[in-house]
Amino acid sequence: MTTMTEYKTCPQCGFERAVFDMDCDTGESTLDCRSCGHSDVVERVVTDGKITWRHLVAPGFGAMWHGHIDGGSWQANYLHDEDGVIEAERWLRNEMAAGKIAPAHI
């Protein structure tokens, strides 16, 4: 399996470092904007030996980045609607209050 990763410009917000990944063997691809949360996915679907393609686009409502208090990797959550933003805020406040998430200092 060969994959390619590069930066592309987000079609929603213009952020120049949206991450584009493509599987060179299957032609499947994803574009995720780390700034606004826009997501664009092209999936290969095989049904009864026939190949079709599914193109899914989710508008971005923001991106939430957080790291655990004990270090480790950062995690991104891409938000796609108002309810997702409200739920992400509730989750983040609870995790910070419990001392599990460190505030970012960028």
N, C-alpha and C positions, 0 to 999 in steps of 0.2 A: 504494500500500500504506500503510495506516495501522496503527500499533502503539500500544499503551498500556503504560506501565510504572508500577507502584506497589508499595508495600510491603504485605505481608500477614504475618500471624502464622504461623510454621511449625507445622504440625500435629504434628510429632514432638517438638520441644524447646521450643516456645513463644517462640522468638526473634521479636521484633516487626518486624524489618526484612528478612524473607525477600523476595527480589525476584520479583515476578510480572510476566511479560510476556505480552501477548495480541495476536495479529494480528487486527485487527478485520475484515479482509476474509475470512479463512478460518476464524476461530474457534479456531485452534490456540493453545495456551498452554503456558507453563512456569512452575513455581515452584521456585526454587533457594534453599536456606537457606545463607547464608554462614557460619553458625555450626556446624551439625551435618552439613551435606552432603546433607540430604534433598532429593530431586528428584522432581517430579511433572510429567509431560508428557502433553498431549493432542494427538495428531497426527491430521490429516485424511488418509485413505487413499482414493485414487481407483483403482478397478479396473474395467476394462471399462465406464467411464462411470458407475459406481455409487460413491457416497460412503459410506464407513464411518468409524468413529473408533476409534483405538487409545489406550488410557489406560495409561501406564507409570509405575509408582511404584518408586523405588529408596530404600530406607532409608539414612539417613545414618550414617556411622561417623566423621565428622569432616570438616573442611575445611582444606586446606593452602594458605596464601597465601605467595607469595614474589616477590621482585623481583630483577632481574639487577644485578650489581655496578656496571654502567655506567649505571644509572638506567633510564629507560624505564618501561613500565607494569607494574603488578602482575598476577600471574596467579593464578587460583584453580584448585585441583584438588579436586573433591568426591569423598570416599571412601565406598565403599558396602559394603565387607566387610573382614574381618580381613586377607586376603591383600593387598588394596589398601593398607591401612595399612602393612603390613610393606614392601611394594615402594616406597611413597612415602617411607618413612623411609630406606631404602637409597639411593634416588635422591637425596634431599636431602643426605644425608651425603657422597655422592660429589661432588655439585655444589659443596658448600661447601668440601670438601677441595681441589678443583681451582680454587677462587677465583672461581667463576662466579656464585654466589648470595650475596647479602649477608644476614646475620641481621637479622630484623625487630626494630625497637625501637619498641614500641607503648606 
